[in-house]
């Protein structure tokens, strides 16, 4: 029996290589992650202060479908576009975002 330890998969079975991010892209993505956490906390606090807790009511308050609102406020994985959606949700609720960078995503 051949020793398979250390052998690599043939090219057609290897997973596609992920493109490497530049240091600037990594910093921007990390900034976005931190911004999404802050926005989710602020939005969650505002919804709680208003007594809004059901998915349907949260969706109505944010102006998006309940399932989409729930995913936006609870997912743990960073997704491109979340910062813009969360900023729009915060603005709709009238939440002041301290230290928010201007513009969408930047």
N, C-alpha and C positions, 0 to 999 in steps of 0.2 A: 504494500500500500504506500502510495506517495505521501510525503509530508506536505500538507497544504499551508502550514504556518508561514506567513510572510509573502504568500503569493497574492498578486493583485488580480482584480477582475479584468476580463477582456474589455476593451473600450466600449463595446456595444452594451455591456451590462453595468457599467459604472454609472453612478448618478451624475447628472450634469453639474459641472463646477459652478459654484456661486461666484458672481463677480465680486472682486475685492472692492471695499469702499475706501475712498480716500479719507485721510484724517479729518478733512473739512466735512465730508458727508457723515462720518461717524459722529462728529460733534453736533451737527445739525439734527441728526436722528435722535441723539441723546437729549438735546434741548427739547425736541418735539415730545419725547416720552415724558419728560418732567412736566412740560406744559399740559399734556393730556391728564396727568395725575392731578395737577393743581385744579384744572378746570372741572374734572369729574368731582373732586371734593367740594368745590364751590357750588357747583350745580346741585349736587346731592344735598348739601346743607340748605340751600335755598328751597329745594323741593320739600325737604323735611320741615323747615320753618313754616311753609305754607300748608302743611298737612297733606301734601300730595304724595301718595305712596303706591297706588295701584298702577300696573303697567299702562292701562288705558288712559288714566289721568296724566301720567308722566308723558305719554305720547302726545296727548292734547296740549299740555303745557309747552312742550318743545316744538310742536307743529310737525311732528313726523309720526309714522305708524308706531304703535306700541312695541312691536317686536324689534324694530330698528332702534328705538330709543333705549330699550333694555340692553341690547347688544352694545350700543355706543357707550353706555354708562358703566357696563360691567366687564367688558372684555379686558383681558390682561395682555394680549398681544398687540404690539404697535401696528397700526395700519396707516398707510399714507392717506391723507385727507381727514383723519380724525380731528386734528387741531382745528381745521376750518369748520367742521361740523360742530365741535364743542364750543368754539367761539360764537358761532351763530346761535346755538342754544342758550349760551350765557347772555348774549345780547337780547334775545327774545324774552328772557326772564328779568332783564334789567340788572344783571349781576355785574358789578364792577370788578374787573380783573386786574389786580395790582401787578405792575411790572410787565404787563403783556406787551409783546413786541408788536409793532405796527404791521399791518398787512396780513395776508393769509399765508401761513407757513413761514413767515420770515419777518 
